[in-house]
């Protein structure tokens, strides 16, 4: 701990910018501790809502300030898991997923000069599947991550690498972001009509389709829902692929405790992408969504339009 305090004092007494490589948009950073002075603290600014950090041959420390170009205080919206409800929230949710070979450093959350351990090197060595670590930040706060190298005689194979995500609307239906939002106890609660319509407007994906199968992802304790999509209204990334309108396929994940099972019928699937995986939000039967959508449109209360409903 004394070494950490010394590094912080060194950092505060003389900041200097990191000279390592950024991605073009400063979403990601990659650098080597071999270019650092012993006991120094490199200052890194990350400007995006998601990206990655890769620190080769860790020496000294890194201070990573998360300063994304996204609105603060966004309102959360409906649906999580098997159809969880939505509750607005002004806090920014931050999640960090270490690489499977994370090593050579300890990862801390820094707030007001106080360090809170998020990931120890020992934890990453014991767990084969990296655990996602999340925390919340209040509007106006600029959270920082502090990576401190751990002493090793041989650093040639040590790489401290992780991916990060910041969301102003994640996770819907969860009041606290201090743990992985996917594990929320509220994840399986069915959405009401208001939450469904808001989810249509704010989700990373909106897809009409049928459930083909449900499998188990033991590493995440989640159910994997295999879906055939008959209509992809919107998707943030290529979650659903295929050569034709009726042959697109994809998959969602949702907590195992939600008890999702294969069944007949057409559904509207909404949700968010979480470290490259689609996690299910509100998922009403399509006829129920249509009824709620048409009623809201007649009453001129629809928060957004969805073409082709």
Protein Blocks (a to p, Z undefined) as FASTA:
>chain_A
ZZmmmmmmmmmmoccddfbdcdfkomaccddfklpcehiacddddfbfbdcdddehiehj
adddddddbdehiacdehehjlpacdddfbdcddddddfkbghiacdddeehiacdfbdf
klmmmpmbacdddddddehiacdddddddddfblklgccdddddddfkbcehiabfkbcf
klpcklmpccdfklmmmmmmmmmbdcddddfbdcddfknopacdddddfbdfbafblfbg
cjbfklgccdddddfklopacdedddddddddeehiacddddddfklmmmmmmmmmmnop
afbdcehZZ
